Amino acid sequence: MAFTMTNRGLFYLLNNAISASTDIRAAVFKGSAPAVATMRDYDFLSSLTGAMTEAAASGYARVDLASVAITESDASDNVTITAAAWTMNSVAAGETWTAIGYYVEGASDAARTLLGVDVPSSSITTNGSNITGPALLITITGS
């Protein structure tokens, strides 16, 4: 029989690596995102910053996500990581944002573990007003 990861085992591993006190952040990018197969091999934020151009409009800054939570569901056989939506105030006009990289804070981009990249179906165009990004929702299913 093949190895089966339990929901509690997955929850335990994630909860010990990521918790409400873990510094999960988001960085926004513009331009074309690399292929999914390429991004899956990225380990650190530096890989993404090397492949895409980070946003630079006045008012943009990397975001420290709030309300990070991890929940286990035996009914759905998964573990979910969530964080609240974020807002940047008065972001200058002129950029089109196409991707959001989520990472665990580290000493440098080469030490910031990349959790994943969200490429929304609709890009965000900055126009001088506030920008509200999506809430983080990552669902992981065991083997």
C-alpha positions, 0 to 999 in steps of 0.5 A: 500500500502507498503512503497516505498523509493524514490531515493531522500530519499535514496540519502539523507540518504546516503549523510548525512551519507557518503560524499566525506569528509567521511573517507572510508577505506579498509582493506585486509584479508587472509584466508576463508571468513565467509558465506554471511549470517554471514557477513551481520550481522557484524556491525563493522570492529572488527567482520571481524578482529575476523573472518579473518586474516588481511594482514600483509606483509611488504608494506601493510597498511589500505587504505584511499579511494580517490574520494568518490562520491554518485550519484542518478539515477532516470532512474535506481532507485538506488544510487551508492557510488564509490571510486577510485582504490587504490595502495600499493607499493612494498608489500612483497611476500608470502601472498594470499589476499582473501577479502577486508573490506570497513569501515568508520573510527572510534576510534577503530575497534570496532567503525569502521562501516563496509560497506561491504566485497568484496570477489573477484572471484580471490585472490591476491598473493603478490609477492614484486611488487605493488598491485592495488585494485579494485575501490569501487562500491556499488549500493543500490536500494530502496524498 
